[in-house]
């Protein structure tokens, strides 16, 4: 299995150690940085474990931190061979709608950096009224990043349409297993198998039957099982498909080479 998006840096040392041990049999894990300190923590995990890789970026809720010095720091980190993506970037009007301008500026920078480094762009989006989702869809149509993934995809119809048309990837997390998420499960049926990924977003978004608990990479199997059920495939075949997609999209794997 492959967990294409988690946050080991959001776990206490003992919790992270246990999570890594529980997923030692995984093909790979991508741990995702969100600010200057967490980027380095993510990279430290990637340097210490051969099956762990890192993404570095500036989460939209931290977009106010962007500065020339931080831009230079991100560019430096992005050159590290264990870094396989930029982000998570994107738009978040759920927590910090007042920083819309700063979020767009940070997104633009990370898009340019991803292009310069030949790395995929990891996109986050969240709002209370769908405005961020619509704006991100418009941004995607305008900028057309060559490789992007909608992380923890929630099923927004406009993002689904634009993402499909532009060749984007869609990463599914624990909410796919939630009983009231029928709209998301219906949207998943429209996504080509070769563009599906699975993730945990650990320690957040735990799947059923672990809601209310701390999430960790090994629990990705519940999302994978639900995805297999929806697509009418056995678990092992869906595992092969999503592993292959993750390795192709992120160039994961100890012997894999980055596209530069």
C-alpha positions, 0 to 999 in steps of 0.5 A: 500500500501507499499513503500519498498524504500524511503529516508525520510531523503533526504527531508526537515522536512516540506516536510517529514512531509507532505509526511508521512501524505499523506501516513498515510493510508499505511501498511508500509514504509521502509526508507533507510539510506545511510551514518552514519548521514542518517542512524540515521535520517532514524531510527528516522523516524522509531521510531516516526511512527509505520508504518515506518521501517528503513534500514541502510547501506552505499551507494556505492557512500559513500563507501570511508567512511567505517572504523572499527568505521563505521562497528561497528556503522552499526552493532550496528544500525542493532540490533535495532528492527525497522531496517528491512534490510541492505543497500542500498549497491551495485555498482555504476559506474555512479557517482564514478567508481574510488572507485570500490575497496572500493565499493566491500569492503563495499558490502562484509561487508554489506553482512556479516552483513546481514547474521549475523543479519538475515536481507535482503540485499538491492542492488543498481546498476548503470553504464553508460555501464552496467559494474556494472550490470554485476559485481553485477550479478557475485558477486551474483552468487559467494556469493548467499545471502539468501535474497536480493532485486534489488532495483529500478530494471531497467531490465538488462537481466543478473541481471534478469536471476541471480536474478530469479535463486537465488530467489531474489526479484525485486522492481519496481519504477517510471521508470516502468511508463516511456513511453520509458521503454518497455524493463523493462516492458517486463522484469517484465512479467518474474518475479513471482508475489510472488517476486515483490515489489514496491517503490518510491525511493522518493524524486527521480524517480517520476512516470508519470505523476509527472516527474520533481517533487519531489517524495513522498511515496503516488505516489507509486500508479502510479507504482502499477497501471502500474504493475497491468496493465502489469500483467493483475490484478486489482489494489486491487489484485496487492496491496494485492500481493505486500503488502504481499510480502513486509511483508514477505520479510522485516518482516514489520508490527508492530507485525512482528518478525525479523528473527534472 
